[in-house]
Amino acid sequence: MNTPETTDRNHLVIALDGPSGSGKSSVSKQVARALSASYLDTGAMYRAAAWWAQYTGIDLSSDEVDPEAVTRAVEQMPLVISTDPDHERVVVADSDITEEIRSPDISSLVSAVATNRDARALLVGRQRELIDQSERIVAEGRDITTVVAPDAHARILLTASEQVRLARRGAQLNEAGSAVTQTELSAQVAGRDAKDSTVVDFMTPAEGVALVDSSALTFEETVQAVLEAIEAQTAPPRSDVAPTRTEIHHD
């Protein structure tokens, strides 16, 4: 597997966005390993915030969720999150909720936090702190390339067709022992994307963001495509070639 050349090997920030089921978490972890970098799953932070809000008595399933209460909960959340790609760990108030936040119940509630702009701003602040504390890091989520780290050394939007994303998320849940119906699966993937897209665009690449469509790619091919996109953005510029937006599609 080829790894990209960078102008500064001691400092590297990679920002990777994408919709549900695009493979951004597993791909980002492998890219972080290839680059000897830390890994930040910002989605886990939103899931932890949803768990904490419920734990502190806020009913996120209500049609009348108090947005200020959610913001206060996020502000007070005692979160510890690992940035080791080989050891995922999410702890809130001394409770290890690493597995619990991946449950369908939390998945159905997390948009109540993610669409709260004030709560989102607080979490973005924490994410930037973690990125600033790391010499080399791959951060993934839904607004990393445009909001959290718009000045990252490389920015990539990883996507796939909705059909492929549904199949991938279904297989992931089945492997974890969380069987869901097609309706529940669609709500988790397409439904959450629709809600979250009201506050951030993670379906189309912003200017300067490379697009990698993994619909027809294997996992290994997707990782390599992302590494190629990183190399294209971090390699020293050639004076004889005008810069262009990078789009990578492997047939």
C-alpha positions in Angstrom: 0.0 0.0 0.0 1.5 3.3 -1.1 1.4 6.1 1.5 1.5 9.8 0.5 4.5 12.1 0.6 3.9 15.3 2.6 5.8 18.5 2.9 5.9 18.2 6.7 6.1 14.7 8.1 5.8 15.9 11.7 2.5 17.6 11.3 -0.5 16.3 9.3 -4.2 16.9 9.6 -6.5 14.8 7.4 -10.2 15.7 7.2 -12.7 13.2 5.9 -16.4 13.6 5.6 -19.2 11.4 4.3 -22.8 10.2 4.8 -23.9 7.3 6.9 -22.7 3.9 5.6 -20.0 5.4 3.3 -17.3 3.5 5.2 -15.6 6.7 6.5 -14.9 5.2 10.0 -13.3 2.0 9.0 -11.5 3.6 6.1 -10.3 6.5 8.3 -8.9 4.1 10.9 -6.9 2.2 8.2 -5.7 5.5 6.7 -4.6 6.6 10.2 -2.6 3.3 10.6 -1.0 3.7 7.2 0.1 7.3 8.1 1.1 6.5 11.7 -1.5 9.0 12.8 -4.1 9.4 15.5 -7.8 8.9 14.6 -10.8 11.0 15.7 -14.3 9.7 15.3 -16.4 12.9 15.8 -19.6 10.9 15.2 -18.8 9.0 18.4 -18.8 12.4 20.2 -22.3 13.2 19.0 -23.5 9.7 20.0 -21.9 10.1 23.4 -23.7 13.4 23.8 -27.0 11.7 22.9 -26.3 9.0 25.5 -25.5 11.6 28.1 -28.6 13.7 27.4 -30.7 10.7 27.9 -28.8 9.7 31.0 -29.3 13.1 32.6 -33.1 12.9 32.0 -33.6 14.6 28.6 -36.0 12.7 26.4 -34.5 13.1 23.0 -37.4 11.1 21.4 -39.9 13.8 22.4 -41.3 16.1 19.7 -40.6 19.0 22.0 -37.0 18.5 23.0 -35.7 21.5 25.0 -32.7 22.7 22.8 -31.2 24.7 25.7 -31.3 21.7 28.0 -29.5 19.7 25.3 -26.9 22.4 25.0 -26.3 22.5 28.7 -25.9 18.8 28.8 -23.3 18.8 26.1 -21.5 21.7 27.8 -21.3 19.7 31.1 -20.6 16.2 29.5 -17.5 14.7 31.1 -16.2 13.0 27.9 -13.0 11.0 27.4 -12.5 9.6 23.9 -9.6 7.6 22.5 -7.7 8.8 19.4 -6.0 5.4 18.9 -7.2 3.8 15.7 -6.6 0.3 17.2 -8.4 0.9 20.6 -11.7 2.7 20.4 -12.9 3.8 23.8 -15.6 6.3 24.8 -16.1 7.1 28.4 -18.6 9.5 30.0 -18.9 10.0 33.8 -16.8 6.9 34.4 -19.1 4.7 32.2 -17.5 3.0 29.3 -20.2 3.4 26.6 -18.1 2.4 23.6 -20.5 -0.4 22.5 -23.7 1.2 23.8 -23.5 4.3 21.6 -23.6 2.1 18.5 -27.0 0.7 19.4 -30.0 1.4 17.2 -31.6 3.3 20.1 -28.8 5.9 20.2 -28.6 6.0 16.4 -32.3 7.0 16.3 -31.6 9.9 18.8 -28.3 11.3 17.8 -29.7 13.8 15.3 -31.5 15.6 18.1 -28.0 16.6 19.2 -26.4 16.9 15.8 -29.0 19.4 14.6 -28.8 21.6 17.7 -26.5 24.3 16.4 -25.4 25.5 19.9 -24.6 21.9 21.0 -22.8 21.4 17.7 -20.6 24.4 18.2 -19.6 23.1 21.7 -18.6 19.7 20.2 -16.8 21.4 17.3 -14.7 23.3 19.9 -13.7 20.0 21.6 -12.9 18.4 18.3 -10.6 21.3 17.3 -8.8 21.0 20.7 -8.2 17.3 20.1 -6.9 18.0 16.6 -4.7 20.8 17.8 -3.2 18.4 20.4 -2.2 15.9 17.8 0.9 16.1 15.5 -0.7 13.7 13.0 -4.4 12.9 12.9 -7.2 11.7 10.7 -10.5 13.2 11.7 -13.8 12.0 10.2 -17.4 13.1 10.5 -19.8 15.2 8.5 -18.4 18.7 8.8 -14.7 18.2 9.2 -13.7 19.4 5.8 -15.8 22.6 5.9 -16.3 23.6 9.6 -14.0 21.7 12.0 -10.8 21.7 10.0 -11.2 23.7 6.8 -7.4 24.3 6.8 -6.5 20.6 7.0 -3.6 19.5 4.9 -5.9 17.2 2.9 -9.7 17.1 2.8 -11.8 14.3 1.3 -15.5 13.5 0.9 -16.1 9.8 0.9 -19.4 8.8 -0.6 -21.3 5.8 -2.1 -24.7 5.2 -3.6 -27.6 4.9 -1.1 -28.1 1.3 -2.0 -24.5 0.4 -1.2 -24.6 2.4 2.0 -27.8 0.7 3.2 -26.2 -2.7 2.5 -23.0 -1.9 4.3 -24.8 -0.5 7.4 -27.1 -3.6 7.4 -24.2 -6.0 7.3 -22.4 -4.0 10.0 -25.4 -4.1 12.3 -26.0 -7.8 11.7 -22.3 -8.6 12.4 -22.7 -6.7 15.7 -25.8 -8.7 16.6 -28.3 -5.8 16.0 -30.7 -7.1 13.4 -33.0 -4.4 12.0 -35.8 -4.3 9.5 -35.4 -2.6 6.2 -37.5 0.3 7.4 -35.4 0.7 10.6 -32.2 0.5 8.4 -33.5 3.2 6.1 -34.3 5.4 9.0 -30.8 5.0 10.4 -29.1 5.8 7.1 -31.2 7.9 4.8 -33.4 9.3 7.6 -30.5 10.5 9.7 -28.7 11.9 6.6 -31.8 13.9 5.8 -32.0 15.4 9.3 -28.3 16.2 9.6 -28.1 17.7 6.2 -30.3 20.6 7.5 -27.2 21.9 9.3 -24.3 20.7 7.2 -23.7 19.6 3.7 -21.8 16.3 3.6 -23.1 15.0 0.3 -21.3 17.3 -2.1 -17.6 18.3 -1.9 -16.8 21.9 -1.1 -14.2 23.7 -3.2 -10.8 22.1 -2.7 -12.3 18.9 -1.3 -11.4 15.6 -3.1 -14.3 13.3 -3.9 -13.9 9.5 -3.5 -16.9 7.4 -4.6 -16.5 3.9 -3.1 -19.7 2.4 -4.6 -17.8 0.0 -6.8 -14.6 -0.3 -4.7 -13.5 -2.9 -2.2 -12.4 -1.8 1.2 -8.7 -2.0 0.2 -9.3 -0.1 -3.0 -11.2 2.6 -1.1 -8.3 3.0 1.4 -5.9 3.3 -1.5 -8.0 5.8 -3.3 -8.2 8.0 -0.1 -4.4 7.7 0.3 -4.0 8.8 -3.3 -6.3 11.8 -2.7 -4.2 12.7 0.3 -1.0 12.5 -1.7 -2.4 14.6 -4.4 -3.2 17.4 -1.9 -0.1 17.2 0.2 2.6 16.7 -2.4 4.7 19.8 -3.2 3.0 21.8 -6.0 4.4 21.5 -9.5 5.0 24.8 -11.2 4.1 23.5 -14.6 0.6 22.1 -13.6 -2.4 24.2 -12.7 -4.3 23.0 -9.6 -7.6 21.2 -10.2 -10.3 19.7 -8.0 -9.5 16.0 -7.4 -12.1 13.4 -8.2 -11.3 9.7 -7.9 -13.5 7.0 -9.4 -12.2 3.5 -9.8 -14.1 1.4 -12.3 
